[in-house]
C-alpha cells in the first residue's frame, strides 16, 4: 500500500525539504479530518487524496497543488471551512481546494443542472488559478481507476461525463498521459465487452508484430547513427478508444488499423527534427499529403511535433513523429510542464507558451459564461468548444488563428474579437470577397470588413459552430431586443400619456416608483421593456400613472385609450417591430399594429382579415404611419397566371431586375399544359415601386391575371 513516506521520497527528487514537510502536514490534517470515513471499496478515505497527490507528483506539480490534492475533499465531506484551511495552510491552498469542491450548500432538482453549476463554479476558480483544473483532472483520474465499487448506471454516467468534458479538457491543456488513460477507462466503463475484446486482440497482435517492429526500429535508429544525428527511436502504442473510434468512423477492420506501425523519434533541438525528417524520407518514401508540421504551427494546447507517414517494405504504412525532449515533456504533461520547468527556476519558452494559451482559453470560457443564458447552455457551449479537429488560417498581418473544422467567416471574426464579430458585414478570403457563411480551410488569409452601425444577424446562428461565436451572437441579440423593446415601450407609453396631455418627462419625480412597486419591477427600463414586448398595455399603465398623480387609489378611472396621433415607423426598428407575413405590408399601405406578448409590435395592412377579432377591442390596436425617409426593402408576394413557354423564369428575372427589385423566392406550378402559375416573392422599396413592377408585368403578352398575395 502506497504511503505518505513513499510520496515524500518521490518528492525529494524535485522539491526542497521544507515544502515536502508542508505536503506531509496537509496529509496528516486530511487524515484527521476524514477519520472514520471509508470509500465504497472499504479502504480508508484518505487513500484517495494521497493517490491524487501521487498523480500530481508524476507531473512534478508544485507543493501547493499537492497540498490542495491532500485536502480537496475536506470542505465538501467534513466540517472544515475554507476559512479554517486558509488559516492553516494559506489562502492559495484554500482557494485551490474551494475551486475543486462541489456546491454542497445548494440542492438541485436535476442532476444535469447540478453538474453544470458545479462546472461553472470550477471555471470561475480556474480563471483565478489554472492549477484548479489540474488537481480536478488528477482527482477524476483516480476516481475512474476505482469505478469498480459503483453501481453500473452511476459508472456509465461518470464515464460519459469524463469522456465529454474532462478527457477533452485534458486534451485542450495538452496533458496527454491523463487524457489517454481517462479515455480508455471511460471506454471500458461504457462498453466493457468491446474494450475487453479489443484489448485481447491488441495483446495478440503485438506478439505477432514484435519482430517487424524491432526490424523497423533498428533500421530507423541505424539511419540516424549513420548521419551522426542525435535521436532515440521508440515504438508508439495505440490506445483502446483510438482503435475503436478508427474502426467505427473509418469503417476499417482491426487488422487494417494494426497494420500501421507507429514510431516516435526524440532528439535534442528543432534543427535536428528537420534534419531527421530528411533522413527518414530518404530511407522510406513519404505518403503524399500526410505530412504535418506542428512545430511551425503548434496546436492550440501547445503541442509541437513533425508528423509524417512513410511507405515501408511491401507498402506497409509507417507513422513517424519527430520532436525534441521539451516537446515530448509538453506532449505528455501539457500545461503541467509550466510547473515542471518552474521547479528548475528556468521556465522553458514551450511551457510558457502552453501556459499562456491555457489562460487565453479560460478567459474565453469566462466570456462564454457571461453571455450564456444559464449553466446548462454554458456547458453545451464548452462541449462544442472542446472538439479537437482544427484548421489554421491567417490574419492579413500573418498571425495564425486556430479554429475547429467546419468554422465559418463569422466564427473567425468572433475569434479575433467580439466587437469585430458584432460589426462584421463582409469578408475577403485570399483577397476575394466571400459570403459570411463560407466554411474555412487551412492556409487561407482572411480580412474582415466591419461597419460602425452593423449588428449580428439571427440567421448567423444557423451556420456558426464555435461556442464563442454562438454565445456572443445570442448575447448581442438579447441586448439588441432589450434596447429596442425599451425604445418602443417609451414611444407607446408617451403616446398613451399624450391622451392626458402629459408625457414621461413631465411626470413628477418619484411617481414611477409607485407604479414599479405595484408591478414588482426593479427599474423604469424593465417597465418600458415589458410594454415594448407586449406583456403590459401602455394605455392601462398611463391611466394608472395619471391616477397616482391625482392621488387616486383603487381601480383606475376609464379614460380615452389612444391619442389621435399615430406612431411613426421606418421599417428599421429591428427585433421588436415585426411585419406580418399574412399580409406583407409595404410603405404606402395603410397600416395598424397590435402588441403580441413577448414579440413586440406586429404591423399589418389595415384591411388584413386576421385583425377581425381585434377591431372590436380598440385598446389593442395602434394607429401607425410610415416615416418619410425609409431606406429599406420589404417583401411583397405576387401570383401570376401565365402561358407556359420556354425561358419563362429568365424573362421574369430580367424584367424584375430592370425595375430595380430582387427576386427572393420563385415557385412554379402547372395548372394544365397551357397555363402556368408563378408565385413570386420580391424585395421592393414601397407600394409605388410594386405598382410599377406590376404594370410592367401586365405589358407582357403572355401574362394573364396578377394578384398581390396577402389577405
Residue pairs with C-beta under 8 A, 6 or more apart in sequence:
1 47
2 47
2 50
2 51
2 54
3 50
4 24
4 27
4 28
4 50
7 23
7 27
7 50
7 53
7 54
7 57
8 20
8 23
8 24
10 54
10 57
11 19
11 20
11 23
11 57
11 63
11 66
12 20
14 60
14 343
15 23
15 62
15 63
15 343
19 62
19 63
20 63
22 63
22 67
22 89
23 53
23 63
23 66
23 67
23 70
25 89
26 66
26 67
26 70
26 71
26 89
26 93
27 46
27 49
27 50
27 53
27 70
29 70
29 71
29 74
29 88
29 89
30 46
30 49
30 70
30 71
30 73
30 74
31 46
33 71
33 74
33 78
33 80
34 44
34 45
34 46
34 49
34 73
34 74
34 77
34 78
37 44
37 45
37 77
37 78
38 44
38 45
39 45
39 47
39 48
39 146
39 149
40 149
40 150
41 146
41 148
41 149
45 73
45 77
48 73
48 142
48 143
48 146
49 69
49 70
49 71
49 72
49 73
50 70
51 142
51 145
52 69
52 70
52 72
52 135
52 138
52 139
52 141
52 142
53 66
53 69
53 70
53 138
55 69
55 138
55 141
55 142
55 178
56 65
56 66
56 69
56 134
56 135
56 138
57 66
58 177
59 134
59 138
59 175
59 177
59 333
59 336
59 339
59 340
60 333
60 336
60 339
60 340
60 343
61 131
61 134
61 336
61 339
62 131
62 339
62 342
62 343
64 90
64 92
64 93
64 96
64 131
65 96
65 131
65 134
65 135
65 339
67 89
67 93
68 93
68 96
68 97
68 100
68 131
68 135
69 135
69 138
69 139
71 85
71 89
71 93
71 97
72 96
72 97
72 100
72 101
72 135
72 139
73 101
74 80
74 85
74 97
75 81
75 82
75 85
75 97
75 98
75 101
76 101
76 102
76 104
82 94
82 97
82 98
83 94
85 93
85 94
85 97
86 93
86 94
92 129
95 125
95 128
95 129
96 125
96 129
96 131
96 132
96 135
98 125
99 121
99 122
99 124
99 125
99 126
99 128
99 129
99 132
99 135
99 136
100 122
100 125
100 132
100 135
100 136
100 139
102 118
102 121
103 114
103 117
103 118
103 121
106 117
108 114
108 117
111 157
112 376
113 375
113 376
115 161
115 379
116 374
116 375
116 376
116 378
116 379
117 375
119 165
119 375
119 379
119 382
120 369
120 375
120 378
120 379
122 132
122 133
122 136
123 362
123 365
123 366
123 369
124 366
124 369
125 132
126 132
126 133
126 362
126 365
127 362
127 363
127 365
127 366
130 335
130 355
130 358
130 359
130 362
131 339
133 169
133 173
134 173
134 175
134 335
134 336
136 166
137 166
137 169
137 170
137 175
137 178
137 182
138 178
140 162
140 166
140 182
141 178
141 181
141 182
141 185
143 158
144 158
144 159
144 162
144 181
144 182
144 185
144 186
144 189
145 185
147 155
147 158
147 159
147 185
147 189
150 158
155 189
156 189
156 190
158 189
159 185
159 186
159 187
159 189
159 190
160 186
160 190
162 182
162 185
162 186
163 182
163 183
163 186
163 187
163 190
164 383
165 379
165 382
165 383
165 386
166 182
167 179
167 182
167 183
167 186
168 383
168 386
168 387
168 388
169 386
170 176
170 178
170 179
170 182
170 334
171 179
171 301
171 386
171 388
172 300
172 301
172 358
172 361
172 386
173 301
173 334
173 335
173 354
173 358
173 361
174 299
174 301
174 302
174 303
174 330
174 331
174 333
174 334
174 335
174 337
174 354
175 332
175 333
175 334
175 335
175 336
176 303
176 331
176 332
176 333
176 334
177 332
177 333
180 239
183 239
183 240
183 241
183 242
184 195
184 239
184 240
184 241
186 241
187 194
187 195
187 240
187 241
187 244
188 195
188 196
188 240
191 244
194 244
195 240
195 244
198 240
198 243
198 244
198 254
199 240
201 254
201 258
202 238
202 240
202 243
202 258
205 254
205 258
209 258
209 261
212 261
213 235
213 261
216 261
216 263
216 312
216 318
217 233
217 234
217 235
217 263
219 283
220 233
220 263
220 265
220 280
220 283
220 320
221 231
221 232
221 233
223 279
223 280
223 282
223 283
224 230
224 231
224 233
224 265
224 276
224 279
227 275
227 279
229 267
229 272
229 275
229 276
229 279
230 267
230 268
230 272
231 265
231 266
231 267
231 268
231 272
231 276
231 322
232 265
232 266
232 267
233 263
233 264
233 265
234 263
234 264
234 265
234 266
235 262
235 263
235 264
236 262
236 263
236 264
236 319
236 321
237 262
238 257
238 258
238 262
243 254
243 257
243 258
246 252
246 257
247 253
247 254
247 257
259 316
259 317
260 316
260 317
260 318
260 319
261 312
261 316
261 317
261 318
261 319
262 318
262 319
262 320
262 321
263 318
263 319
263 320
263 321
264 320
264 321
264 322
264 323
264 328
265 276
265 280
265 320
265 321
265 322
265 323
266 323
266 324
266 325
266 328
267 273
267 276
267 322
267 323
267 324
267 325
268 324
268 325
269 324
270 295
270 324
272 324
273 295
273 306
273 322
273 323
273 324
274 306
276 322
277 306
277 308
277 322
280 308
280 310
280 320
280 322
281 308
281 310
283 310
284 310
284 311
284 312
284 318
285 310
285 311
286 308
286 309
286 310
286 311
287 308
287 309
287 310
287 311
287 317
290 307
290 308
290 309
291 306
291 307
291 308
291 309
292 306
292 307
292 308
293 306
294 303
294 304
294 305
294 306
294 307
295 304
295 305
295 306
295 323
295 327
297 392
297 400
298 304
298 353
299 390
299 402
300 357
300 361
300 390
300 402
301 334
301 335
301 354
301 357
301 358
302 330
302 334
302 335
302 350
302 351
302 353
302 354
302 357
303 327
303 330
303 331
304 323
304 327
304 330
304 331
304 350
305 321
305 322
305 323
305 327
305 331
306 321
306 322
306 323
307 319
307 320
307 321
308 319
308 320
308 322
309 317
309 318
309 319
309 320
310 317
310 318
310 319
310 320
311 317
311 318
312 318
323 331
326 337
326 348
326 350
326 351
327 350
329 337
329 340
329 351
330 337
330 350
330 351
330 354
333 340
334 354
335 354
335 355
335 358
337 348
337 350
337 351
337 354
338 347
338 351
338 352
338 354
338 355
340 351
341 347
341 348
341 351
341 352
364 385
364 468
365 382
365 385
367 418
367 468
367 471
367 472
368 378
368 381
368 382
368 385
368 467
368 468
368 471
369 378
370 475
371 471
371 472
371 474
371 475
372 378
372 381
372 471
373 474
377 471
378 471
381 467
381 468
381 470
381 471
382 467
384 465
384 466
384 467
384 470
385 404
385 466
385 467
385 468
387 404
387 405
389 404
389 405
390 402
390 403
390 404
390 405
391 402
391 403
391 404
391 405
391 407
391 440
391 441
391 442
392 400
392 401
392 402
392 403
392 442
392 443
393 400
393 401
393 403
393 412
393 440
393 441
393 442
393 443
393 444
393 445
393 446
394 400
394 401
394 443
394 444
394 445
394 446
395 401
395 416
395 445
395 446
395 447
396 445
396 446
396 447
401 412
401 415
401 416
403 411
403 412
403 415
403 440
403 466
404 411
404 465
404 466
406 439
406 465
407 439
407 440
407 465
407 466
408 436
408 437
408 438
408 439
408 440
408 463
408 464
408 465
409 424
409 427
409 429
409 434
409 435
409 436
409 437
409 438
409 440
409 446
409 448
410 421
410 424
410 436
410 437
410 460
410 463
410 464
410 469
410 473
411 440
411 464
411 465
411 466
411 468
411 469
412 427
412 440
412 446
412 448
413 420
413 421
413 424
413 427
413 448
413 469
414 420
414 421
414 464
414 466
414 468
414 469
414 472
414 473
415 466
415 468
415 469
416 448
418 468
418 472
420 448
420 450
421 456
421 469
421 472
421 473
422 454
422 455
422 456
422 472
422 476
423 450
423 451
423 452
423 454
423 455
424 436
424 448
424 449
424 450
424 454
425 449
425 450
425 451
425 454
426 433
426 436
426 448
426 449
427 433
427 434
427 435
427 436
427 438
427 446
427 447
427 448
427 449
428 434
428 446
428 447
428 449
429 438
429 440
429 444
429 445
429 446
430 444
430 445
431 445
431 447
436 460
437 463
440 446
455 476
455 480
455 574
456 472
456 473
456 476
456 477
456 480
458 477
460 469
460 473
461 470
461 473
461 474
464 470
464 473
477 575
480 574
480 575
481 574
481 575
481 576
482 525
482 529
484 532
484 573
484 574
484 575
484 576
484 577
484 600
485 528
485 529
485 532
485 533
485 575
485 576
485 600
486 525
486 528
486 529
486 532
487 532
487 573
488 531
488 532
488 573
488 576
488 577
488 600
488 601
489 527
489 528
489 529
489 530
489 531
489 532
489 533
489 538
490 504
490 528
490 532
491 567
492 531
492 532
492 538
492 567
492 595
492 601
492 622
493 504
493 528
493 531
493 538
493 541
493 542
494 503
494 504
495 538
495 562
495 563
495 565
495 567
495 622
496 538
496 539
496 541
496 542
496 561
496 562
496 563
497 503
497 504
497 507
497 542
497 545
497 546
498 563
498 565
499 539
499 542
499 559
499 560
499 561
499 562
499 563
500 542
500 546
500 559
502 546
502 549
507 545
507 549
508 549
511 545
511 548
511 549
512 524
512 527
512 545
514 548
515 527
515 541
515 544
515 545
515 548
516 522
516 523
516 524
516 526
516 527
518 544
519 527
519 536
521 527
521 530
527 536
527 541
530 536
531 537
531 538
531 541
532 576
532 600
532 601
533 576
533 597
533 598
533 599
533 600
534 595
534 596
534 597
534 598
534 599
534 600
534 601
535 597
535 598
537 595
537 619
537 620
539 561
539 562
539 619
540 556
540 619
543 556
543 557
543 558
543 559
544 556
546 559
547 553
547 556
547 557
561 618
561 619
562 618
562 619
562 622
562 623
564 623
566 622
566 623
566 624
566 625
567 593
567 622
567 623
567 624
567 625
568 624
568 625
568 626
568 627
569 577
569 591
569 593
569 603
569 624
569 625
569 626
569 627
570 626
570 627
570 629
570 630
570 632
571 579
571 587
571 626
571 627
571 630
571 632
571 634
572 630
572 631
572 632
575 600
576 599
576 600
576 601
577 593
577 600
577 601
577 603
578 596
578 599
578 600
578 601
578 602
578 603
579 585
579 602
579 603
579 634
580 602
580 603
580 604
580 605
580 608
580 610
582 604
582 608
582 610
582 710
582 711
583 604
583 605
583 607
583 608
583 610
583 710
583 711
584 605
584 634
584 635
584 636
584 637
584 709
584 710
585 591
585 603
585 604
585 605
585 634
586 634
586 636
586 684
586 686
586 687
586 690
587 626
587 630
587 634
587 685
587 686
587 687
588 626
588 686
588 687
588 688
589 605
589 606
589 687
590 605
590 606
590 607
591 603
591 604
591 605
591 606
591 624
591 625
591 626
592 603
592 604
592 606
592 611
592 621
592 622
592 623
592 624
593 601
593 602
593 603
593 604
593 621
593 622
593 624
594 601
594 602
594 604
594 611
594 614
594 620
594 621
594 622
595 601
595 602
595 620
595 622
596 602
601 622
603 624
604 610
604 611
605 710
608 710
608 711
609 711
610 711
611 621
614 620
614 621
615 621
630 685
630 686
632 685
633 662
633 683
633 684
633 685
634 683
634 684
634 685
634 686
635 664
635 681
635 682
635 683
636 681
636 682
636 683
636 684
636 690
636 708
637 679
637 680
637 681
637 682
637 708
637 709
637 710
638 679
638 680
638 682
638 694
638 697
638 706
638 707
638 708
638 709
639 677
639 678
639 679
639 680
639 705
639 706
639 707
639 708
639 709
640 652
640 677
640 678
640 679
640 680
640 697
640 703
640 704
640 705
640 706
641 671
641 675
641 676
641 677
641 703
641 704
641 705
641 706
642 648
642 675
642 676
642 677
642 678
642 700
642 702
642 703
642 704
643 674
643 675
643 676
643 702
643 704
644 670
644 673
644 674
644 675
644 676
645 702
648 668
648 676
648 678
649 666
649 668
651 700
652 663
652 666
652 678
652 680
652 697
653 663
655 693
655 696
655 697
655 700
656 662
656 663
656 680
656 682
656 693
658 696
659 689
659 692
659 693
659 696
660 685
660 689
661 682
661 683
661 684
661 689
661 693
662 682
662 683
663 680
663 681
663 682
664 681
664 682
664 683
665 679
665 680
665 681
666 678
666 679
666 680
666 681
667 678
667 679
668 676
668 677
668 678
668 679
669 676
669 677
669 679
670 676
670 677
671 677
675 704
679 709
682 690
682 693
684 690
684 693
690 708
694 706
694 708
697 703
697 706
698 706
